[in-house]
């Protein structure tokens, strides 16, 4: 599925729609360059899950846990992972195979431990279409 958005509100709304449909065990692999709207999309997913607390990027903590929605939501940023063993230390399998929803940024760094049923979300800019234009591919 490819969706085009033309403002942050539309990117958020697409994320919300995904969150509303999310099921226990869903794992989303989120990719896109810096400033492309990954956090806005993730905030939308959280809203769709009924999470009311503020959602921010977990760059320095690896994973942020949000548990006040209809499903637990785990937002990973694995950019700083040097070795897959670090994921084992935080108990990644409890997150990946539990009853929540995972959003993983920089997932290519932990490819070896990802389940087969992950959903890829790629967000891209095209400045020729406008500053706020985003092409979001979900597969």
Helices and strands as residue ranges (DSSP letters): E 2-5, H 8-21, E 27-31, H 38-48, E 63-66, E 73-77, H 84-89, H 92-96, E 101-105, G 107-113, E 119-125, G 127-129, E 134-138
